[in-house]
Amino acid sequence: MKRKQIKFVVGSVIIVAALAFLAFTGFQDNKAYYQTVSEFRASQDAAYGRHLRVEGDVVAGSIVREARQTQFVISHTDEKTKQTHTLPVKYVGADPLPDTFRDYAQAVVEGEYHQDGIFVARSMTAKCASKYEKEKAAGVTQ
Amino acid sequence: MAQVGQFALALAFVVTAYSIIASLIGIRLRNDKLIASGRNAAVGTFLCITLAIGALGYVFVQSDFSVAYVAEHSNRDLPLYFKIASIWGGQEGSLLFWGWLLTVYSALVVIQNRKRHSSMMPYVTAVLMTTSLFFTTMHLFTVNPFQLSGVAMPDGTQNLFTPRDGAGLNPLLQDWLMVIHPPMLYLGFVGFAIPFAFAMAALITKQLGDTWIRTTRRWTMIAWFFLGTGIMLGGNWAYHELGWGGFWAWDPVENASLMPWLIGTAFLHSVMVQEKKGMLKVWNIILVIMAYIMSLVGTWLTRSGIVNSVHAFASSPIGNYFLAFILIGLSGALYLLFDRLPYLKSDNEMESMVSRESSFLFNNLILLASCFAVFWGTMFPVLSEFVRGEKITVGQPFFNRVNVPIAIFLLFLTGVGPLLAWRKASTNSLKRNFLGAAVAALAVGAGLLIWPGIRPWPIGGGEFYAWCSFVMATFVGITIVREFYKGARARAYGTGENFLEGVVNLTLRNTRRYGGYIAHFAFVLLFIGWSGQAFKVDLPGIEAGIGETFALRQYVMRVDDLTVEKTPNYDSQKAVVSVFENGKKVATMLPEHRVYKPSQQPTTEVAMRSTLKEDLYLVFQGGNLDGSKAIFQVYLNPLTAWVWIGGVVLGLGTLIALLPNKKSAPPKRSQKPARVEEAKEVESIS
């Protein structure tokens, strides 16, 4: 390699290294385990202190809305064992709850699991599986 | 009509396959008639798919719920324009729409080039039609939009029935932006197929000069324009429809559209190096391949349900077909590239770190790094589950931490790159071009510490980056304005035009260069808007009854009334809120909370008071538990309007760059020699 080109290689390496450093630290600070409620229950004590995203369906009638926090329960049925697991959630995030958040919606809550058995969520997303997809899914499991 | 659509799809399948075969055999046998026939078949494919999508539109307008796709995505009371937009409201239809756009592009390209590039075109046709064949196959066999409504019986037969009304279009999509956002995005995605097809044809025929680049330059820019416009519209939709006060959340579906845009941006810059200096030939082909592959990956991510996203798409069987198609396309393209490496020798080499070439090099390096980081963050849940059996996800902070510094560095290059000389910039020219702007930018930076009192520490915090961004935006803004000023002044001397005429004529004579500057200036505005987001404040979950007030910064809001309105499509609760700024009434805002009838889904209709300084953003979340009070959420989003202004300017700049250059008219007056030199220099630098 010619000397002229070495400085380009060095410059590029420095830039890439700096970005890799940012990416790595950002990743470490921000990673979260993504689990269904069933997987979450299966992980037992490992769940405490972990940064988690947990997915489950909002249990009908469980939503209790207040101005600054909302409580509800999400559930998930394990496909193999057919057991249904539930998780009580307290949402304390700053953003308003999404429009799609309501009974039966598929929710993903992000936060930590506390010793009192309640999952404290700081952010959440919800998607509303359409009726048709529900029917399809039901058709598969029957 | 559904049968007509079905038949059109089947016919398209045959015609597309014929087009590929005729083109390839035609070029092998050097039979011009067969080649022309393959080309005509490509136009025929366009006609077939047009008929199919027309038929789908027709059944939507007729509310023919015997077609399952119509029953799932429309209802009788839906307004006509939403019925038409429902064509791309779900899986099957949006894939058909994708496929249709591909045939539109293909037909235009084969007609445009019917008398040119005679050895390349048959391959271009074959590559485009292969993609089209893949889509037609999927329309016919896996995601058929003309499937009839019915229930699957236990014995495997289908019991047909026609529902009385449809399930309705997702209420979040019932918005005019959602009518045009997906077509724009898809026009962007699909458009990258054109440069890809030409690159492949160039590799196959070993015609690796810059013919293929010159031919596809405008097509690439058109695709890039549509993709950028689609992204901006999506952000604007999210901002005023979703009611969480922001416009970008690094959701996988957003990332899917950003990745090909980043690659496309890199390509638009690095082609200039190939055109001017004959360098980066291999690199450009890699970028074209990646832009196209990323478009397919984007479609795959949004359509297969492989990554978890707020966009509700069903998991579907198309994922594996798509993945297979992407991998085959990618490996085929890379094999060809590898095989043709000896034909891709560079004519020049890099000389100085401070040169136009090297600014393009770094621009490309970090755009790619950004794309890679976005890809990594988006795909990590899938990868980690595959490797370790645990799904690990990353959220917005990860994406921001990597991409914000990248973006600011890019903005810096935006200001510096276009003014650096090719090969090597002299210290003198650096001083002349940048010293004034740099001093002014630092002065603005110092000023911002005093008013409005930005505190740019700790380093790496939101305010730090916002401050850097303001300083950089000032710097870049000044360098761009100076370019226009210099050019217009030179013209004014040369032709006697006034300054404004000078600016316009300057731009029209060299659209690519000055259109580029306008696009760069758009980023100055975008960065101002983005930086404003670091200073957002909000008032979460306020309960207020009629007559009660709440306040945020200088704004006081008073609830005057809570009303109810019923329409055929939805029921709505409306709040009437008076807004006082520093004690003076400035607006009446009407935030709504709607419940759509067919789906029973609630949506919030945000009320906004937007000024260039800040947006007051009011969300009405419905009544509290006993119904006595309303729940509001208020955001104050500084400088957000500049994001949308920047988006519009970006589109304008791109459109200007797409215009052909106006020919120079003979000068009217005798000129001073020195000024003519300057005018010439200005025109020739690009």
Interface residues (C-beta under 8 A of the other chain):
Chain A: K2 K4 Q5 K7 F8 G11 S12 I15 V16 L19 L22 A23 T25 G26 F27 D29 N30 K31 A32 Y33 Y34 Q35 R53 E55 R65 E66 A67 R68 A94 D95 P96 L97 P98 D99 T100 R102 V108 E110 S123 T125 A126 K127 C128 A129 S130 K131 Y132 E133 K136 G139
Chain B: E72 A152 A167 N170 P171 L172 L242 G243 W244 G245 N308 S309 V310 H311 A312 A314 E349 M350 E351 M353 S358 L361 F362 L365 I366 A369 A373 W376 G377 P381 E390 K391 I392 T393 V394 G395 P397 F398 N400 R401 V402 P405 I406 D538 P540 G541 I542 E543 S599 Q601 P602 T603 T604 V619 Q621 N624 L625 I631 Q633
